[in-house]
Amino acid sequence: MKKPFILLLALQLTAGAFAQSSKDAPQIKTANGVVEGVVEQSGIRSFKGIPFAQPPVGNLRWQEPQPAKNWQGVRQTKKFGPRAMQRALFGDMGFRSDGMSEDCLYLNVWTPAKSSKERLPVLVYFYGGGFMAGDGSEPRYDGESMAKKGIVALTVNYRLGLFGFFAHPELTKESSHQASSNYGYLDQSAALRWVQQNIEAFGGDPKKVTIAGESAGSVSVSAQMVSPLSKGLIAGAIGESGSLLGTLPPVSLDEAEKQGVEFANSVNAKSLAELRAMPADQLLEATAKVPFGRFSAAVDGYFFPKPPAQLFADGQQAHVPLLVGWNSEEMSGRAILGQEKPTPENYTKAVQKLFGERADEVLKLYPATTEDEVMQAATDLASDRFIGYSTWKWSDVQAKTGGKPVYRYLYSRPRPAMTPEMGNAAPGLAGGVVKGNDASAVKMPPARGAVHSAEIEYAMGNLATNKVYAWTPDDYKVSEVMQNYFANFIKTGNPNGPGLPTWSAVGTGNSAQVMHIDVNTRQEPEQNKGRYLFLDPLYTKQ
């Protein structure tokens, strides 16, 4: 009879130490109440679907996330929460979420800690998907593999699209900060505050929190680094392909509000109250017809007190180590050439159409004299315009004004062949696949390198979760190297460690080193700076 009493007493005294229920399920006392998770076969303890804010529904739709309410008893956190409202846009997204709902502000924790006293480094990962899709339940982001490296790993849900980035004059007026839009970013910031308050109970160290993400998740990392709401909550940052210094940058609040009014008119909503009364499904369906394409983040004077480029240039971002890079084929060369044959003549015409009187400069920076060289040059140009430049710009300005080391990589390992059962599939627009009847509509050329999003499973140690590709020993070798670089960086702010090629931080001169991650991972001097210096004024004008 003494054992249950002792366990209960221990739980009460330690206020957050691990305890065991009668079913040997781990329990943690958070600031809002006790959660019960599961022990995975690996021994890692996982807690899925923990609320970090109140459901953003009803009058809380388009409001800053509110602190989660306390609960009594033990809350079961053994399955993922619902994913944010989103349309099915990308073929490479697989969800384990509990459906889709506006009630989506949940996070997931994987911890190797046996007690709350371990103070392990923490990884908080933000998913990609263009701020229109994605979810923390996707297997490629799963935190169990990172947890086996001695890291407390989290994935975080945040609002998307209309629900995450809608601005409107009425919203601005009702806000105590006179701000609207950026709710998705505010969700991420709220999750980081939750981590500061609760992560010790899971064996994590709130002073060793690294944030990471890919694509829109990488843009999110750059946004959290520069926002005064979040920059003091992080100790390190990892960006995979993208930053808001050129990729999905915020617009002025006036412009965002005009988009919001235009949308409200399109659904015949005459007031904010009418918009909030409309079912989420109806609003989501209406976004498919938005003429401006997406709902932009805004320089709202609150989350972004000034334009992010200015904040970075002035050194007002988080002064933390940054590990950042992009892939060798972020975008197909067809984005430049269209369906034209890849001849030097057609390539020259395409560049002239895009760059006008500056076309000759572009042709010198991205030269080509054969059809194969044309496809490579067009791929490089398309990739730089899409996401390479913005990622380079982030690494460059952080090295100059961030006060801490910056480590830059180029990831170039192409995915292997698909498994036999995926033989009728075609490459998806986000680097995934489309199967069956949809495949015939997708006309994507064979990959010339590592496509957008291809590195995620490698970096997170999750190749085995993706059954689409026939992974080889070389793929697992690349994954081990890349994941170890990431894990070392999360632990120490430096990716270097035993058994890995030496990785030098970026200098501010002309001798910047870039880690080329592939089967033959090696460090090489930066070779393409001229491209980004050419593109720089084109983006800064925007």
VOGU-3710 file (C-alpha; in Angstrom, 3 decimals, decimal comma):
1> mkkpfillla> 0,000/0,000/0,000  2,968/2,333/0,416  4,118/2,431/-3,210  1,179/4,422/-4,731  1,360/6,861/-1,837  5,101/7,363/-2,359  4,612/7,922/-6,106  1,859/10,456/-5,488  3,948/12,246/-2,891  6,943/12,324/-5,254
11> lqltagafaq> 4,806/13,826/-8,003  3,544/16,527/-5,674  6,980/17,366/-4,264  8,906/17,491/-7,511  6,249/19,521/-9,380  7,172/18,320/-12,815  9,396/15,275/-12,329  8,485/12,139/-14,277  6,042/9,843/-12,547  4,419/6,607/-13,619
21> sskdapqikt> 0,720/5,830/-13,729  -0,565/2,374/-12,942  -0,152/1,504/-16,634  3,520/2,555/-16,721  2,699/5,594/-18,827  4,873/8,638/-18,120  3,214/11,634/-16,502  4,439/15,229/-16,370  3,068/18,114/-14,348  2,940/21,166/-16,620
31> angvvegvve> 1,895/24,664/-15,646  -1,663/23,847/-16,795  -1,991/20,357/-15,380  -0,711/16,790/-15,583  -0,225/15,158/-18,990  0,217/11,453/-19,653  2,139/10,223/-22,681  3,622/6,962/-23,910  6,984/5,227/-23,876  8,031/4,438/-27,449
41> qsgirsfkgi> 9,783/1,155/-28,248  13,076/3,046/-28,265  12,522/4,127/-24,669  11,845/7,740/-25,705  8,890/9,307/-23,908  6,456/11,122/-26,164  3,618/13,497/-25,354  1,440/14,394/-28,339  -1,287/16,987/-28,619  -0,449/19,203/-25,625
51> pfaqppvgnl> -2,410/22,486/-25,817  -0,160/25,537/-25,589  -2,949/28,081/-26,105  -6,718/28,278/-26,044  -8,548/27,131/-29,181  -8,578/30,156/-31,554  -12,299/29,826/-32,323  -15,332/32,061/-32,042  -14,292/35,509/-30,857  -10,676/34,261/-30,599
61> rwqepqpakn> -10,529/33,745/-34,367  -7,935/36,275/-35,599  -6,736/37,168/-32,143  -3,357/36,775/-30,508  -3,168/33,294/-28,926  -4,444/33,250/-25,358  -2,799/31,164/-22,596  -4,130/27,625/-22,299  -6,625/27,042/-19,495  -5,795/24,732/-16,605
71> wqgvrqtkkf> -7,358/21,298/-16,347  -8,061/18,920/-13,492  -6,923/15,333/-13,355  -4,660/13,714/-15,940  -4,878/14,790/-19,592  -4,136/12,065/-22,132  -1,520/13,240/-24,646  -1,006/10,065/-26,622  -2,148/11,178/-30,073  -1,544/14,227/-32,223
81> gpramqralf> -4,023/17,079/-32,077  -5,907/18,365/-35,136  -3,982/20,082/-37,912  -4,636/23,711/-38,836  -7,263/24,581/-41,455  -5,724/24,035/-44,894  -6,457/22,870/-48,388  -4,776/19,793/-49,884  -1,999/21,529/-51,824  1,168/19,400/-51,686
91> gdmgfrsdgm> 1,710/15,785/-52,613  4,490/15,124/-50,100  2,506/15,746/-46,910  1,342/12,801/-44,817  -0,540/13,569/-41,624  -1,036/11,620/-38,408  -3,185/14,417/-36,976  -6,596/13,991/-35,377  -8,454/15,544/-38,303  -8,466/19,221/-39,229
101> sedclylnvw> -9,866/22,037/-37,119  -9,526/25,681/-36,166  -8,814/24,214/-32,729  -5,239/23,373/-33,713  -2,823/24,991/-31,240  -1,086/21,882/-29,938  2,535/20,816/-29,686  4,323/17,490/-29,375  7,295/16,566/-27,180  9,761/13,695/-27,455
111> tpaksskerl> 12,198/13,401/-24,556  14,955/10,957/-23,619  15,099/12,366/-20,075  14,383/10,069/-17,156  13,802/12,973/-14,774  13,158/16,696/-14,767  16,683/17,422/-13,537  18,602/16,551/-16,705  18,587/19,977/-18,442  18,970/18,615/-21,970
121> pvlvyfyggg> 19,202/20,838/-25,071  15,890/21,537/-26,797  14,850/21,599/-30,473  11,621/23,347/-31,526  10,773/22,578/-35,179  8,370/24,574/-37,365  6,888/22,815/-40,403  6,930/24,111/-43,973  4,181/24,442/-46,534  4,149/28,034/-47,712
131> fmagdgsepr> 2,124/29,158/-44,665  -0,811/27,450/-46,394  -0,339/23,814/-45,376  1,653/21,532/-43,070  1,420/19,974/-39,618  3,541/18,947/-36,645  2,354/15,356/-37,031  4,119/14,775/-40,363  6,452/11,772/-40,002  9,391/13,590/-41,610
141> ydgesmakkg> 9,479/16,001/-38,639  9,066/13,285/-35,983  11,217/14,058/-32,949  11,986/10,548/-31,724  15,225/10,190/-33,721  16,556/13,533/-32,437  15,534/12,572/-28,907  17,710/9,458/-29,215  20,619/11,884/-29,726  20,032/13,355/-26,251
151> ivaltvnyrl> 17,751/16,231/-27,289  14,239/17,164/-26,155  12,484/17,639/-29,532  9,224/19,452/-30,204  7,007/20,107/-33,201  4,564/22,997/-33,031  1,299/23,701/-34,832  0,485/27,220/-35,979  -2,412/28,803/-37,870  -2,156/28,987/-41,654
161> glfgffahpe> -3,464/30,972/-44,576  -6,567/33,061/-43,926  -6,709/31,917/-40,302  -3,064/32,709/-39,635  -2,359/35,871/-41,633  -5,605/37,760/-42,182  -5,469/41,517/-41,707  -8,449/43,860/-41,616  -9,009/47,441/-40,415  -11,518/46,224/-37,808
171> ltkesshqas> -8,988/43,707/-36,469  -6,344/46,406/-36,229  -8,779/48,707/-34,429  -9,821/46,118/-31,830  -6,206/45,082/-31,120  -4,555/46,599/-28,049  -1,399/46,758/-30,204  -3,196/48,290/-33,218  -1,986/45,295/-35,227  -3,450/42,524/-37,346
181> snygyldqsa> -2,121/39,594/-39,405  0,841/37,492/-38,121  -1,341/35,196/-35,979  0,614/32,171/-37,199  3,871/33,811/-36,122  2,276/34,773/-32,794  1,285/31,122/-32,308  4,925/30,092/-32,722  5,990/32,766/-30,245  3,382/31,549/-27,743
191> alrwvqqnie> 4,761/28,026/-28,110  8,259/29,329/-27,338  6,913/30,966/-24,177  5,280/27,645/-23,268  8,675/25,978/-23,692  10,298/28,483/-21,334  7,631/27,774/-18,727  7,387/24,005/-19,047  10,374/22,367/-20,704  12,285/21,748/-17,470
201> afggdpkkvt> 9,539/19,335/-16,457  10,397/17,271/-19,541  14,123/17,301/-18,753  14,936/20,198/-21,070  16,978/23,336/-20,499  15,051/26,563/-21,270  18,388/28,309/-21,794  19,353/25,915/-24,617  16,427/26,203/-27,041  17,245/25,974/-30,756
211> iagesagsvs> 14,487/26,741/-33,255  14,519/25,138/-36,701  12,391/24,717/-39,785  12,298/24,160/-43,531  10,816/26,414/-46,233  8,001/28,363/-44,509  9,384/26,872/-41,298  12,783/28,357/-42,130  11,154/31,707/-42,913  9,483/31,363/-39,505
221> vsaqmvspls> 12,849/30,884/-37,815  14,127/34,111/-39,359  10,926/35,866/-38,259  11,178/34,672/-34,645  14,851/35,703/-34,573  13,974/39,273/-35,494  10,777/39,768/-33,468  11,164/41,388/-30,044  8,488/38,962/-28,802  10,694/35,910/-29,378
231> kgliagaige> 14,338/36,784/-29,892  15,129/36,506/-26,173  13,611/33,005/-25,958  16,104/31,192/-28,183  19,760/30,164/-27,994  20,290/29,021/-31,572  18,639/28,832/-34,989  18,618/26,423/-37,938  17,197/27,443/-41,313  16,641/25,027/-44,174
241> sgsllgtlpp> 15,803/26,820/-47,428  14,292/30,240/-46,996  14,140/33,472/-45,010  11,779/36,425/-44,958  14,570/38,480/-46,538  13,170/37,605/-49,951  10,908/34,571/-49,449  7,311/35,396/-48,458  8,332/38,716/-46,888  5,798/40,740/-44,898
251> vsldeaekqg> 3,971/43,562/-46,657  2,874/46,862/-45,134  -0,087/46,710/-42,772  -2,053/48,937/-45,161  -1,519/46,503/-48,022  -2,431/43,499/-45,851  -5,596/45,271/-44,684  -6,578/45,987/-48,300  -6,217/42,275/-49,082  -8,402/41,521/-46,070
261> vefansvnak> -11,130/43,928/-47,142  -11,016/42,478/-50,648  -11,513/38,990/-49,251  -14,343/40,095/-46,948  -16,117/41,651/-49,939  -15,657/38,440/-51,938  -17,613/36,469/-49,318  -20,202/39,241/-48,828  -19,170/39,854/-45,237  -19,916/43,430/-44,214
271> slaelrampa> -18,246/43,276/-40,807  -15,712/41,417/-38,718  -18,591/39,939/-36,714  -20,031/38,408/-39,885  -16,624/36,974/-40,817  -16,240/35,407/-37,370  -19,729/33,930/-37,628  -18,952/32,114/-40,881  -18,024/28,401/-40,629  -14,314/27,696/-40,973
281> dqlleatakv> -14,906/25,251/-43,842  -16,777/27,903/-45,820  -13,981/30,429/-45,335  -11,347/27,875/-46,266  -13,131/26,998/-49,492  -13,396/30,694/-50,369  -9,612/31,099/-50,127  -9,220/28,939/-53,248  -10,543/31,914/-55,241  -8,411/34,628/-53,640
291> pfgrfsaavd> -7,148/36,771/-56,548  -3,960/37,853/-54,752  -2,959/34,247/-54,078  -2,184/34,229/-50,387  -2,531/36,165/-47,163  0,735/37,930/-46,414  2,359/38,580/-43,088  2,488/42,287/-42,264  4,855/44,799/-40,723  2,322/45,413/-37,972
301> gyffpkppaq> 4,358/47,477/-35,515  4,027/44,707/-32,921  5,441/41,348/-34,000  7,487/43,237/-36,602  8,136/46,729/-35,197  10,014/47,616/-38,402  10,693/45,878/-41,742  12,748/42,727/-40,997  15,561/43,701/-43,385  16,063/46,888/-41,401
311> lfadgqqahv> 16,046/45,055/-38,069  18,664/42,578/-39,318  20,805/45,326/-40,843  20,693/47,263/-37,557  21,692/44,203/-35,533  18,395/44,102/-33,629  17,830/40,388/-34,209  18,677/37,573/-31,804  22,450/37,335/-31,431  22,640/33,557/-31,562
321> pllvgwnsee> 24,554/30,999/-33,664  22,898/30,207/-36,998  23,189/27,062/-39,128  21,621/27,699/-42,508  21,594/26,410/-46,065  19,645/25,400/-49,126  19,425/22,635/-51,712  21,014/22,282/-55,124  17,692/22,185/-57,012  15,212/24,283/-55,091
331> msgrailgqe> 13,290/24,966/-58,309  13,201/23,370/-61,755  14,845/25,157/-64,661  11,439/25,010/-66,338  10,474/27,975/-64,178  12,798/29,979/-66,449  12,422/28,161/-69,763  8,764/27,194/-69,652  8,142/24,400/-72,149  10,724/25,694/-74,620
341> kptpenytka> 13,539/23,402/-75,719  16,646/24,092/-73,584  18,765/25,612/-76,315  21,192/28,490/-75,648  19,019/30,689/-77,873  15,821/29,975/-75,943  17,634/30,411/-72,652  18,971/33,805/-73,769  15,463/34,915/-74,809  14,000/33,789/-71,467
351> vqklfgerad> 16,651/35,686/-69,508  16,173/38,803/-71,655  12,433/38,663/-70,991  12,996/38,417/-67,234  15,866/40,866/-66,799  15,687/43,242/-69,738  18,766/45,437/-70,102  20,554/43,509/-67,334  20,245/40,177/-69,143  23,903/40,139/-70,226
361> evlklypatt> 25,009/40,297/-66,587  22,781/37,328/-65,763  24,115/35,307/-68,693  27,673/35,846/-67,415  26,721/34,756/-63,892  24,680/31,776/-65,121  26,496/30,836/-68,369  25,491/28,040/-70,732  26,581/26,921/-74,198  25,068/23,412/-74,447
371> edevmqaatd> 21,573/22,077/-73,735  22,752/20,341/-70,560  24,466/23,520/-69,395  21,276/25,457/-70,178  19,208/23,190/-67,952  21,757/23,513/-65,140  22,050/27,290/-65,497  18,264/27,691/-65,633  17,934/25,450/-62,563  20,486/27,520/-60,665
381> lasdrfigys> 18,810/30,785/-61,644  15,311/29,536/-60,785  16,525/28,145/-57,465  18,284/31,373/-56,509  15,262/33,483/-57,395  12,920/31,190/-55,480  14,810/30,630/-52,245  18,603/30,500/-52,626  19,064/34,280/-52,536  16,919/34,851/-49,443
391> twkwsdvqak> 18,746/32,126/-47,526  22,136/33,501/-48,568  21,064/37,020/-47,568  20,065/35,786/-44,104  23,408/34,065/-43,573  25,300/37,085/-44,906  23,608/39,730/-42,764  23,628/37,508/-39,657  27,376/37,016/-40,074  27,808/40,800/-40,262
401> tggkpvyryl> 25,466/41,969/-37,495  24,518/38,919/-35,416  27,655/38,714/-33,311  27,743/34,886/-33,300  29,002/32,203/-35,723  27,089/31,373/-38,888  27,498/27,979/-40,584  26,358/27,662/-44,200  25,650/24,491/-46,190  24,617/23,415/-49,678
411> ysrprpamtp> 22,681/20,161/-49,699  23,022/18,234/-52,959  22,126/14,575/-52,355  19,383/13,622/-54,869  16,687/11,312/-53,587  17,040/7,682/-54,725  14,614/5,850/-56,990  11,079/5,269/-55,795  10,070/1,928/-54,359  8,406/-0,493/-56,837
421> emgnaapgla> 4,950/0,068/-55,345  5,295/3,791/-56,115  6,005/3,123/-59,763  2,848/4,904/-60,973  3,652/8,071/-59,078  4,963/11,380/-60,349  7,014/13,978/-58,534  4,881/16,385/-56,528  5,152/20,136/-56,608  6,705/20,271/-53,141
431> ggvvkgndas> 9,241/17,551/-53,820  6,868/14,736/-52,908  4,706/12,536/-55,087  1,265/12,438/-56,630  -0,206/8,996/-57,221  -2,856/7,522/-59,436  -5,110/9,672/-61,628  -3,506/12,896/-60,419  -0,052/11,844/-61,616  -0,757/12,402/-65,295
441> avkmpparga> -1,417/16,074/-64,654  1,988/16,659/-63,079  4,694/17,273/-65,659  7,930/17,674/-63,768  11,344/17,019/-65,341  13,741/14,570/-63,679  15,588/16,079/-60,733  19,103/17,366/-61,390  19,964/17,553/-57,694  18,353/17,806/-54,286
451> vhsaeieyam> 14,874/19,250/-54,768  13,065/21,545/-52,351  12,319/19,766/-49,036  14,407/16,694/-49,957  16,763/17,107/-46,983  14,190/17,033/-44,168  14,163/13,276/-43,522  17,967/13,199/-43,714  18,455/16,056/-41,258  15,915/14,761/-38,760
461> gnlatnkvya> 17,012/11,121/-39,021  13,653/10,032/-40,414  14,408/8,278/-43,721  12,648/5,123/-42,540  9,374/7,021/-42,072  9,165/7,759/-45,815  8,141/4,640/-47,739  8,105/6,390/-51,126  11,821/6,055/-51,831  14,153/3,053/-51,915
471> wtpddykvse> 16,760/4,381/-49,483  20,288/3,040/-49,926  23,238/2,723/-47,537  24,587/5,964/-49,047  21,374/7,741/-48,086  21,669/6,562/-44,500  25,310/7,665/-44,506  24,328/11,166/-45,624  21,551/11,242/-43,044  23,890/10,256/-40,233
481> vmqnyfanfi> 26,333/13,027/-41,141  23,679/15,697/-41,530  21,764/14,737/-38,394  24,964/14,681/-36,349  25,858/18,161/-37,576  22,396/19,349/-36,531  22,509/17,545/-33,182  25,956/18,935/-32,336  24,762/22,433/-33,211  21,656/22,076/-31,042
491> ktgnpngpgl> 23,816/20,944/-28,118  26,713/23,394/-28,400  25,988/26,067/-31,042  28,715/24,456/-33,191  28,064/21,611/-35,686  31,559/20,150/-35,439  32,236/16,876/-33,667  34,147/13,580/-33,821  34,039/11,740/-37,142  32,721/14,702/-39,145
501> ptwsavgtgn> 34,481/16,875/-41,737  35,506/20,201/-40,193  32,931/22,931/-40,764  34,206/26,525/-40,539  31,964/29,455/-39,708  31,210/32,016/-42,417  33,612/34,950/-42,437  32,666/38,492/-43,391  35,319/38,655/-46,117  35,699/36,774/-49,392
511> saqvmhidvn> 36,818/33,493/-47,859  33,422/32,163/-46,710  33,316/28,378/-46,478  30,321/26,273/-47,453  29,715/22,693/-46,298  28,602/20,599/-49,278  26,477/17,813/-47,812  26,352/14,720/-50,025  27,847/11,232/-50,060  31,223/12,973/-50,177
521> trqepeqnkg> 30,556/15,711/-47,636  33,267/18,354/-47,768  33,902/22,022/-47,149  34,619/24,325/-50,101  35,104/28,085/-50,512  32,005/30,000/-51,534  31,809/30,149/-55,333  28,580/31,923/-56,208  28,626/35,136/-54,199  28,469/37,203/-57,381
531> rylfldplyt> 25,027/35,787/-58,160  23,589/36,956/-54,857  25,251/40,345/-54,987  23,600/40,816/-58,387  20,176/39,750/-57,092  20,487/41,739/-53,871  19,359/45,163/-55,138  16,484/43,553/-57,050  15,073/42,207/-53,771  15,952/45,190/-51,588
541> kq> 13,957/47,446/-53,911  10,906/45,309/-53,198
//
